[in-house]
Amino acid sequence: MNDLLDAVQWGQVPGYLAFVAVCIQGIRKWWNRRRVVAIGPQEETRKSLVTARTLFADLAAKPRRTNWFIDECRRRTAETLRDLADQTGDRLLREHVRAAADSWDAAFAESPGEREVPFRFVGVPRSREDIEGEAEDLRRLDAVTDHAQVGLEAVNHGIARLNALERKVRGRG
């Protein structure tokens, strides 16, 4: 032990410390860059997830019919989420974003089509087709609500994972 202390002179210690500090900074920079790449397009991902959360909350509050999904601002929601998932390097974030896109597609597939309100005379009973159609619509609307809840949960987990990754990149986590 004394040989080691005798061999190290005070003039050489700052050089070793500088080398260690440079190595640590290089590793830290590489690790931080890896996290930034894992997030992918950060602002676009956050914006799309927040938009999807709003849309899923609308669906969960009141189920919608097929024409609501076909509207211009909602038509590309699942496609946008899948594109962002492909650009994301983090496995958990990618899974949550893809789950949200799958829930959006499932909700659209289950949504009932536009339905005409039948003209009825007072006192005339409803036809069997009308009763069966309304029952089928209610079943499908319940399925849309269930898919919306699953999608809302996936989006919330995705936003939480994105927040965790951003905190690690910025050094507050």
N, CA and C of each residue as an Amber inpcrd file, in Angstrom:
protein
   519
   0.8270000  -1.1880000   0.0000000   0.0000000   0.0000000   0.0000000
   0.8640000   1.2410000   0.0000000   1.9460000   1.2020000   0.7950000
   2.8430000   2.3540000   0.8300000   3.5270000   2.5620000  -0.5070000
   3.7970000   1.4450000  -1.2360000   4.4210000   1.5720000  -2.5410000
   3.5140000   2.3370000  -3.5070000   2.2070000   2.0580000  -3.4180000
   1.2750000   2.7500000  -4.2980000   1.2400000   4.2320000  -3.9790000
   1.2050000   4.5670000  -2.6800000   1.1830000   5.9760000  -2.3020000
   2.4940000   6.6720000  -2.6430000   3.5920000   5.9300000  -2.5660000
   4.8780000   6.5210000  -2.9330000   4.9620000   6.7450000  -4.4390000
   4.3500000   5.8670000  -5.2370000   4.4320000   5.9750000  -6.6860000
   3.5620000   7.1150000  -7.2160000   2.4510000   7.3560000  -6.5460000
   1.5720000   8.4270000  -7.0010000   2.0920000   9.7380000  -6.4340000
   2.3980000  10.6250000  -7.3220000   2.8510000  11.9430000  -6.8840000
   1.6990000  12.9200000  -7.0940000   1.7000000  13.9490000  -6.3460000
   0.5920000  14.8880000  -6.3950000   0.4770000  15.5540000  -7.7580000
   1.5240000  15.6210000  -8.4930000   1.4560000  16.2130000  -9.8210000
   0.6880000  15.3460000 -10.7990000   0.6510000  14.0390000 -10.5870000
  -0.0400000  13.1390000 -11.5050000  -1.5080000  12.9330000 -11.1560000
  -1.9170000  13.1970000  -9.9690000  -3.2850000  12.9360000  -9.5360000
  -4.2980000  13.7720000 -10.3160000  -4.1130000  15.0540000 -10.5320000
  -5.1030000  15.8020000 -11.3100000  -5.2690000  15.2710000 -12.7340000
  -4.2200000  14.7590000 -13.3380000  -4.3460000  14.1760000 -14.6710000
  -5.2410000  12.9500000 -14.6550000  -5.0530000  12.0840000 -13.6650000
  -5.9070000  10.9060000 -13.5410000  -7.3450000  11.3000000 -13.2420000
  -7.4980000  12.2760000 -12.3670000  -8.8530000  12.7300000 -12.0530000
  -9.5230000  13.3480000 -13.2740000  -8.7700000  14.0870000 -14.0520000
  -9.3300000  14.6870000 -15.2560000  -9.7520000  13.5940000 -16.2420000
  -8.9080000  12.5680000 -16.3840000  -9.2420000  11.4650000 -17.2820000
 -10.5110000  10.7480000 -16.8240000 -10.6140000  10.4860000 -15.5350000
 -11.8040000   9.8280000 -14.9890000 -13.0310000  10.7140000 -15.1860000
 -12.8770000  12.0210000 -14.9560000 -14.0040000  12.9350000 -15.1270000
 -14.4470000  12.9890000 -16.5840000 -13.5020000  13.0200000 -17.5100000
 -13.8470000  13.0350000 -18.9350000 -14.5400000  11.7310000 -19.3290000
 -14.0650000  10.6170000 -18.8330000 -14.7060000   9.3310000 -19.1310000
 -16.1310000   9.2830000 -18.5830000 -16.3160000   9.7640000 -17.3680000
 -17.6530000   9.7670000 -16.7650000 -18.5820000  10.6750000 -17.5600000
 -18.1100000  11.8440000 -17.9650000 -18.9420000  12.7600000 -18.7550000
 -19.2890000  12.1540000 -20.1140000 -18.3330000  11.4650000 -20.7250000
 -18.6020000  10.8240000 -22.0080000 -19.6410000   9.7310000 -21.8880000
 -19.5430000   8.9210000 -20.8610000 -20.5310000   7.8580000 -20.6410000
 -21.8990000   8.4710000 -20.3440000 -21.9120000   9.5160000 -19.5470000
 -23.1800000  10.1810000 -19.2050000 -23.8260000  10.7800000 -20.4570000
 -23.0100000  11.4060000 -21.3130000 -23.5390000  11.9940000 -22.5420000
 -24.0800000  10.9030000 -23.4650000 -23.3650000   9.7880000 -23.5870000
 -23.8270000   8.6850000 -24.4150000 -25.1430000   8.1210000 -23.8780000
 -25.2200000   7.9370000 -22.5700000 -26.4210000   7.3950000 -21.9420000
 -27.6100000   8.3370000 -22.1250000 -27.3800000   9.6360000 -21.9670000
 -28.4360000  10.6220000 -22.1350000 -28.9050000  10.6520000 -23.5890000
 -27.9740000  10.5840000 -24.5310000 -28.3260000  10.5670000 -25.9540000
 -29.1690000   9.3220000 -26.2720000 -28.8370000   8.2160000 -25.6490000
 -29.5970000   6.9800000 -25.8360000 -31.0410000   7.1690000 -25.3750000
 -31.2290000   7.8720000 -24.2960000 -32.5860000   8.1330000 -23.8030000
 -33.3410000   9.0800000 -24.7320000 -32.6620000  10.0820000 -25.2610000
 -33.3080000  11.0190000 -26.1820000 -33.7710000  10.2790000 -27.4330000
 -32.9310000   9.3900000 -27.9410000 -33.3120000   8.5940000 -29.1080000
 -34.4750000   7.6720000 -28.7650000 -34.5070000   7.1670000 -27.5440000
 -35.5910000   6.2660000 -27.1270000 -36.9330000   6.9820000 -27.1160000
 -36.9330000   8.2500000 -26.8000000 -38.1950000   9.0050000 -26.7690000
 -38.7400000   9.1890000 -28.1800000 -37.8770000   9.3870000 -29.1500000
 -38.3240000   9.6300000 -30.5150000 -38.7200000  11.0880000 -30.6700000
 -39.6600000  11.3790000 -31.5780000 -40.1010000  12.7610000 -31.7540000
 -40.9380000  13.1990000 -30.5500000 -40.2890000  13.8180000 -29.6020000
 -40.8550000  14.0850000 -28.2770000 -42.1240000  14.9400000 -28.3250000
 -42.0640000  16.0810000 -28.9640000 -43.2190000  16.9960000 -28.9550000
 -44.3890000  16.4110000 -29.7460000 -44.0840000  15.7900000 -30.8640000
 -45.1460000  15.2050000 -31.6790000 -45.8120000  14.0360000 -30.9470000
 -45.0070000  13.2420000 -30.2590000 -45.5600000  12.1160000 -29.4950000
 -46.4700000  12.6170000 -28.3850000 -46.0120000  13.6200000 -27.6590000
 -46.8290000  14.1780000 -26.5750000 -48.1260000  14.7650000 -27.1180000
 -48.0300000  15.5060000 -28.2050000 -49.2250000  16.1340000 -28.7780000
 -50.2300000  15.0750000 -29.2240000 -49.7580000  14.0320000 -29.8810000
 -50.6570000  12.9730000 -30.3490000 -51.2760000  12.1990000 -29.1920000
 -50.5000000  11.9440000 -28.1500000 -51.0450000  11.2280000 -26.9940000
 -52.0870000  12.0660000 -26.2590000 -51.8490000  13.3600000 -26.1320000
 -52.8220000  14.2270000 -25.4620000 -54.1040000  14.3200000 -26.2910000
 -53.9570000  14.4150000 -27.6150000 -55.1370000  14.4370000 -28.4840000
 -55.9100000  13.1260000 -28.3740000 -55.1840000  12.0050000 -28.3750000
 -55.8500000  10.7030000 -28.2450000 -56.5370000  10.5770000 -26.8900000
 -55.9240000  11.1200000 -25.8460000 -56.5550000  11.0590000 -24.5250000
 -57.8740000  11.8240000 -24.5280000 -57.9040000  12.9910000 -25.1700000
 -59.1340000  13.7730000 -25.2540000 -60.2070000  13.0230000 -26.0380000
 -59.8110000  12.4190000 -27.1490000 -60.7770000  11.6840000 -27.9670000
 -61.3070000  10.4490000 -27.2370000 -60.4260000   9.7260000 -26.5560000
 -60.8840000   8.5580000 -25.7900000 -61.7900000   8.9850000 -24.6340000
 -61.4970000  10.1230000 -24.0150000 -62.3640000  10.6090000 -22.9370000
 -63.7490000  10.9580000 -23.4890000 -63.7990000  11.5320000 -24.6950000
 -65.0900000  11.8000000 -25.3290000 -65.8560000  10.5080000 -25.5810000
 -65.1450000   9.4860000 -26.0530000 -65.7910000   8.2000000 -26.3100000
 -66.2710000   7.5400000 -25.0270000 -65.4630000   7.6380000 -23.9790000
 -65.8430000   7.0120000 -22.7140000 -67.0580000   7.7100000 -22.1010000
 -67.1590000   9.0180000 -22.3000000 -68.2750000   9.7700000 -21.7350000
 -69.5690000   9.4930000 -22.5060000 -69.4620000   9.4760000 -23.8300000
 -70.6490000   9.2290000 -24.6500000 -70.2000000   8.4870000 -25.9000000
 -70.6000000   7.2420000 -26.0570000 -70.1910000   6.4710000 -27.2430000
 -70.6750000   7.1440000 -28.5220000 -69.8900000   7.0190000 -29.5730000
 -70.2030000   7.6950000 -30.8350000 -70.4700000   6.6950000 -31.9450000
 -71.0770000   7.1840000 -32.9870000 -71.3700000   6.3610000 -34.1510000
 -70.2210000   6.4580000 -35.1520000 -70.2950000   5.6560000 -36.1990000
 -69.2130000   5.5310000 -37.1640000 -68.8330000   6.8690000 -37.7970000
 -69.8020000   7.7030000 -38.1030000 -69.4830000   8.9600000 -38.7810000
 -68.6390000   9.8870000 -37.9030000 -68.6620000   9.7320000 -36.5890000
 -67.8180000  10.5340000 -35.7100000 -66.3480000  10.1860000 -35.9290000
 -66.0470000   8.9250000 -36.1530000 -64.6770000   8.4850000 -36.3740000
 -64.1500000   8.9270000 -37.7390000 -65.0260000   9.0810000 -38.7000000
 -64.6070000   9.3940000 -40.0610000 -64.3240000  10.8820000 -40.2320000
 -64.6680000  11.6990000 -39.2780000 -64.3890000  13.1280000 -39.3520000
 -62.9030000  13.3580000 -39.6070000 -62.5780000  14.4310000 -40.2990000
 -61.2090000  14.6920000 -40.7520000 -60.1780000  14.6930000 -39.6210000
 -60.5160000  15.2690000 -38.4860000 -59.5290000  15.3660000 -37.3960000
 -59.3530000  14.0350000 -36.6490000 -60.2660000  13.0840000 -36.8490000
 -60.1830000  11.8240000 -36.1070000 -59.8020000  10.6300000 -36.9760000
 -59.8440000  10.8140000 -38.2760000 -59.6530000   9.6890000 -39.1880000
 -58.2630000   9.0930000 -39.0890000 -57.2450000   9.8910000 -38.9070000
 -55.8650000   9.4100000 -38.9280000 -55.2800000   9.1810000 -37.5390000
 -56.0850000   9.1350000 -36.5220000 -55.5820000   9.0030000 -35.1530000
 -54.7810000   7.7270000 -34.9580000 -55.3200000   6.5980000 -35.3260000
 -54.6130000   5.3220000 -35.1260000 -53.3630000   5.2490000 -35.9910000
 -53.4550000   5.7330000 -37.2130000 -52.2950000   5.7080000 -38.1070000
 -51.1640000   6.5910000 -37.5690000 -51.5020000   7.7540000 -37.0580000
 -50.4980000   8.6400000 -36.4810000 -49.8400000   8.0040000 -35.2680000
 -50.6370000   7.3850000 -34.4070000 -50.0840000   6.7250000 -33.2340000
 -49.1520000   5.5800000 -33.6170000 -49.5290000   4.8120000 -34.6260000
 -48.6490000   3.7080000 -35.0650000 -47.3430000   4.2350000 -35.6630000
 -47.4210000   5.3240000 -36.4290000 -46.1980000   5.9160000 -36.9890000
 -45.2670000   6.3870000 -35.8800000 -45.8220000   7.0070000 -34.8670000
 -45.0020000   7.4780000 -33.7450000 -44.4370000   6.3090000 -32.9530000
 -45.2000000   5.2410000 -32.8380000 -44.6970000   4.0540000 -32.1280000
 -43.4980000   3.4640000 -32.8650000 -43.5350000   3.4900000 -34.1900000
 -42.4110000   2.9670000 -34.9600000 -41.1620000   3.8310000 -34.8050000
 -41.3310000   5.1020000 -34.5130000 -40.1940000   6.0140000 -34.3540000
 -39.6510000   6.0260000 -32.9380000 -40.3530000   5.3960000 -32.0260000
 -39.9550000   5.3990000 -30.6270000 -39.0310000   4.2240000 -30.3430000
 -37.9550000   4.4850000 -29.6150000 -36.9970000   3.4390000 -29.3000000
 -37.2780000   2.7400000 -27.9800000 -38.0650000   3.3390000 -27.1090000
 -38.3490000   2.7480000 -25.8110000 -39.4410000   1.6870000 -25.9560000
 -39.1860000   0.5030000 -25.4770000 -40.1030000  -0.6230000 -25.6460000
 -41.4450000  -0.3760000 -24.9610000 -41.4340000   0.0990000 -23.7180000
 -42.6920000   0.3080000 -22.9770000 -43.5390000   1.4020000 -23.6190000
 -42.9000000   2.4970000 -23.9920000 -43.6360000   3.5890000 -24.6290000
 -44.2360000   3.1120000 -25.9530000 -43.4740000   2.3610000 -26.7020000
 -43.9580000   1.8320000 -27.9850000 -45.1680000   0.9190000 -27.7710000
 -45.1090000   0.0660000 -26.7530000 -46.2370000  -0.8340000 -26.4780000
 -47.4980000  -0.0650000 -26.0940000 -47.3470000   0.9680000 -25.2680000
 -48.5110000   1.7510000 -24.8460000 -49.1280000   2.5030000 -26.0270000
 -48.2910000   3.0640000 -26.8800000 -48.8080000   3.8130000 -28.0270000
 -49.4980000   2.8640000 -29.0090000 -48.9200000   1.7090000 -29.2330000
 -49.5700000   0.7310000 -30.1260000 -50.8760000   0.2110000 -29.5300000
 -50.9170000   0.0220000 -28.2270000 -52.1620000  -0.4210000 -27.5810000
 -53.2570000   0.6280000 -27.7540000 -52.8950000   1.9020000 -27.6530000
 -53.8740000   2.9720000 -27.8620000 -54.3830000   2.9550000 -29.3000000
 -53.4870000   2.7550000 -30.2630000 -53.9050000   2.6960000 -31.6670000
 -54.8160000   1.4980000 -31.9130000 -54.4930000   0.3680000 -31.3180000
 -55.3420000  -0.8290000 -31.4700000 -56.7210000  -0.6030000 -30.8560000
 -56.7700000   0.0770000 -29.7180000 -58.0570000   0.3720000 -29.0820000
 -58.8960000   1.3140000 -29.9460000 -58.2180000   2.2680000 -30.5950000
 -58.9320000   3.1930000 -31.4800000 -59.5600000   2.4200000 -32.6480000
 -58.7720000   1.5330000 -33.2490000 -59.3050000   0.7380000 -34.3530000
 -60.4380000  -0.1710000 -33.9000000 -60.3050000  -0.7620000 -32.7280000
 -61.3580000  -1.6490000 -32.2120000 -62.6320000  -0.8670000 -31.9180000
 -62.4890000   0.3300000 -31.3770000 -63.6680000   1.1530000 -31.0930000
 -64.3600000   1.5530000 -32.3900000 -63.5720000   1.8880000 -33.4090000
 -64.1720000   2.2350000 -34.7050000 -64.8900000   1.0360000 -35.3130000
 -64.2810000  -0.1360000 -35.2010000 -64.8870000  -1.3350000 -35.7760000
 -66.2120000  -1.6900000 -35.0870000 -66.3140000  -1.4100000 -33.7980000
 -67.5320000  -1.7390000 -33.0510000 -68.5870000  -0.6440000 -33.1080000
 -68.2100000   0.5430000 -33.5690000 -69.1720000   1.6380000 -33.5360000
 -70.3200000   1.3700000 -34.5050000 -71.5480000   1.6220000 -34.0700000
 -72.6910000   1.3810000 -34.9530000 -72.7550000   2.4490000 -36.0420000
 -73.3110000   2.0630000 -37.1540000 -73.4480000   2.9970000 -38.2680000
 -74.5310000   4.0310000 -38.0030000 -74.6050000   4.9660000 -38.9090000
 -75.6380000   5.9990000 -38.7880000 -77.0000000   5.3360000 -38.9450000
 -77.9090000   5.7560000 -38.1170000 -79.2090000   5.0980000 -38.0890000
 -80.2960000   6.1320000 -38.3330000 -81.2280000   5.7730000 -39.1900000
 -82.3480000   6.6650000 -39.4500000 -83.3950000   6.4920000 -38.3560000
 -83.9640000   7.5900000 -37.9600000 -85.0400000   7.5230000 -36.9730000
 -86.3220000   7.1770000 -37.7290000 -86.8980000   6.0470000 -37.3980000
 -88.0980000   5.6350000 -38.1610000 -89.2900000   6.5350000 -37.8280000
 -90.0850000   6.7730000 -38.8350000 -91.3070000   7.5450000 -38.6520000
 -92.3820000   6.6050000 -38.1160000 -92.9560000   6.9730000 -36.9800000
 -93.9650000   6.1110000 -36.3610000 -95.2410000   6.8970000 -36.1260000
 -96.3100000   6.2110000 -36.3010000 -97.6020000   6.7900000 -35.9550000
 -97.8870000   6.4910000 -34.4870000 -98.6050000   7.3510000 -33.8610000
 -98.9590000   7.1640000 -32.4630000 -99.8390000   5.9300000 -32.3260000
 -99.4690000   5.0710000 -31.3710000-100.2570000   3.8820000 -31.1020000
 -99.8510000   2.6690000 -31.9160000 -98.9520000   2.8430000 -32.8940000
 -98.5140000   1.7030000 -33.6970000 -97.2920000   1.0940000 -33.0180000
 -97.3040000  -0.2030000 -32.7630000 -96.1490000  -0.8070000 -32.0760000
 -94.9080000  -0.8150000 -32.9790000 -93.7740000  -0.8500000 -32.3200000
 -92.5070000  -0.8720000 -33.0620000 -92.3220000  -2.2370000 -33.7080000
 -91.6370000  -2.2240000 -34.8120000 -91.4170000  -3.4810000 -35.5190000
 -90.2990000  -4.2710000 -34.8330000 -90.2460000  -5.5290000 -35.1410000
 -89.2300000  -6.4130000 -34.5510000 -87.8250000  -5.9880000 -34.9950000
 -87.6900000  -5.5670000 -36.2500000 -86.3920000  -5.1150000 -36.7600000
 -85.8860000  -3.8890000 -36.0050000 -86.7980000  -2.9800000 -35.6800000
 -86.3970000  -1.7870000 -34.9220000 -85.9090000  -2.1630000 -33.5260000
 -86.6150000  -3.0660000 -32.8860000 -86.2290000  -3.4830000 -31.5380000
 -84.8900000  -4.1960000 -31.5630000 -84.7010000  -5.1060000 -32.5270000
 -83.4240000  -5.8170000 -32.6350000 -82.2820000  -4.8690000 -33.0070000
 -82.5710000  -3.9100000 -33.8850000 -81.5520000  -2.9280000 -34.2800000
 -81.0960000  -2.0650000 -33.1080000 -82.0560000  -1.6470000 -32.2950000
 -81.7030000  -0.8400000 -31.1260000 -80.9050000  -1.6520000 -30.1170000
 -81.2640000  -2.9190000 -29.9350000 -80.5100000  -3.7760000 -29.0120000
 -79.0770000  -3.9850000 -29.5110000 -78.9250000  -4.1980000 -30.8120000
 -77.5840000  -4.3610000 -31.3930000 -76.7680000  -3.0740000 -31.2530000
 -77.4260000  -1.9300000 -31.4670000 -76.7340000  -0.6460000 -31.3040000
 -76.2560000  -0.4640000 -29.8640000 -77.0920000  -0.8130000 -28.8990000
 -76.6950000  -0.6830000 -27.4950000 -75.5150000  -1.5920000 -27.1630000
 -75.5250000  -2.8180000 -27.6840000 -74.4140000  -3.7320000 -27.4620000
 -73.1190000  -3.1660000 -28.0650000 -73.2280000  -2.6440000 -29.2650000
 -72.0410000  -2.0930000 -29.9280000 -71.5490000  -0.8240000 -29.2240000
 -72.4670000   0.0030000 -28.7570000 -72.0680000   1.2170000 -28.0440000
 -71.3820000   0.8780000 -26.7160000 -71.8330000  -0.1770000 -26.0570000
 -71.1500000  -0.6360000 -24.8440000 -69.7390000  -1.1210000 -25.1630000
 -69.5810000  -1.8130000 -26.2830000 -68.2490000  -2.2760000 -26.6930000
 -67.3420000  -1.0950000 -27.0170000 -67.8950000  -0.0520000 -27.6440000
 -67.1060000   1.1580000 -27.9320000 -66.6300000   1.7880000 -26.6340000
 -67.4920000   1.8510000 -25.6350000 -67.1130000   2.4140000 -24.3450000
 -66.0070000   1.5890000 -23.6890000 -66.1140000   0.2690000 -23.7670000
 -65.0730000  -0.5920000 -23.1930000 -63.7340000  -0.3800000 -23.8900000
 -63.7480000  -0.3120000 -25.2160000 -62.5000000  -0.0700000 -25.9630000
 -61.9350000   1.3110000 -25.6470000 -62.8150000   2.2840000 -25.4540000
 -62.3590000   3.6280000 -25.1110000 -61.6890000   3.6450000 -23.7390000
 -62.2120000   2.8960000 -22.7910000 -61.5900000   2.8230000 -21.4590000
 -60.2050000   2.1970000 -21.5390000 -60.0760000   1.1160000 -22.3230000
 -58.7810000   0.4630000 -22.4960000 -57.8020000   1.4210000 -23.1730000
 -58.2710000   2.1230000 -24.2000000 -57.4180000   3.0900000 -24.8910000
 -57.0130000   4.2390000 -24.0060000 -57.9190000   4.7080000 -23.1870000
 -57.6080000   5.8020000 -22.2670000 -56.5510000   5.3740000 -21.2580000
 -56.6580000   4.1570000 -20.7810000 -55.6530000   3.6310000 -19.8580000
 -54.2890000   3.5060000 -20.5450000 -54.2740000   3.0260000 -21.7850000
 -53.0130000   2.8970000 -22.5270000 -52.3820000   4.2580000 -22.7740000
 -53.1930000   5.2440000 -23.1180000 -52.6690000   6.5940000 -23.3630000
 -52.1160000   7.1890000 -22.0720000 -52.8130000   7.0040000 -20.9690000
 -52.3180000   7.5340000 -19.6920000 -50.9960000   6.8830000 -19.2960000
 -50.8710000   5.5750000 -19.5180000 -49.6010000   4.9040000 -19.2350000
 -48.5050000   5.4020000 -20.1800000 -48.8610000   5.6370000 -21.4350000
 -47.8930000   6.1570000 -22.4000000 -47.3980000   7.5480000 -22.0230000
 -48.3000000   8.4030000 -21.5830000 -47.8980000   9.7490000 -21.1680000
 -47.0380000   9.6800000 -19.9100000 -47.3830000   8.7990000 -18.9880000
 -46.5650000   8.6490000 -17.7750000 -45.1650000   8.1540000 -18.1270000
 -45.0540000   7.2070000 -19.0600000 -43.7340000   6.7160000 -19.4830000
 -42.9520000   7.8060000 -20.1890000 -43.6120000   8.5980000 -21.0270000
 -42.9560000   9.7140000 -21.7060000 -42.4490000  10.7370000 -20.6960000
 -43.2500000  11.0130000 -19.6770000 -42.8140000  11.9390000 -18.6220000
 -41.5970000  11.3970000 -17.8790000 -41.6100000  10.1020000 -17.5850000
 -40.4740000   9.4960000 -16.8770000 -39.2000000   9.5770000 -17.7230000
 -39.3140000   9.3100000 -19.0070000 -38.1360000   9.4000000 -19.8730000
 -37.6360000  10.8310000 -19.9780000 -38.5520000  11.7800000 -20.0610000
 -38.1300000  13.1950000 -20.1470000 -37.4540000  13.6320000 -18.8460000
 -37.9480000  13.1760000 -17.7090000 -37.2910000  13.5290000 -16.4400000
 -35.8890000  12.9590000 -16.3940000 -35.6870000  11.7500000 -16.8900000
 -34.3460000  11.1640000 -16.9010000 -33.4120000  11.9260000 -17.8330000
 -33.9210000  12.3930000 -18.9530000 -33.0950000  13.1410000 -19.8970000
 -32.7080000  14.4850000 -19.3200000 -33.6460000  15.1300000 -18.6450000
 -33.3690000  16.4630000 -18.0960000 -32.6430000  16.4110000 -16.7640000
 -32.5180000  15.2280000 -16.1700000 -31.7580000  15.1080000 -14.9370000
 -32.5290000  15.3130000 -13.6640000 -33.8530000  15.2740000 -13.7330000
 -34.6540000  15.4560000 -12.5180000 -35.3070000  14.1580000 -12.0760000
 -34.8300000  13.0470000 -12.5240000 -35.5230000  11.8270000 -12.1580000
 -34.5350000  10.7930000 -11.8120000
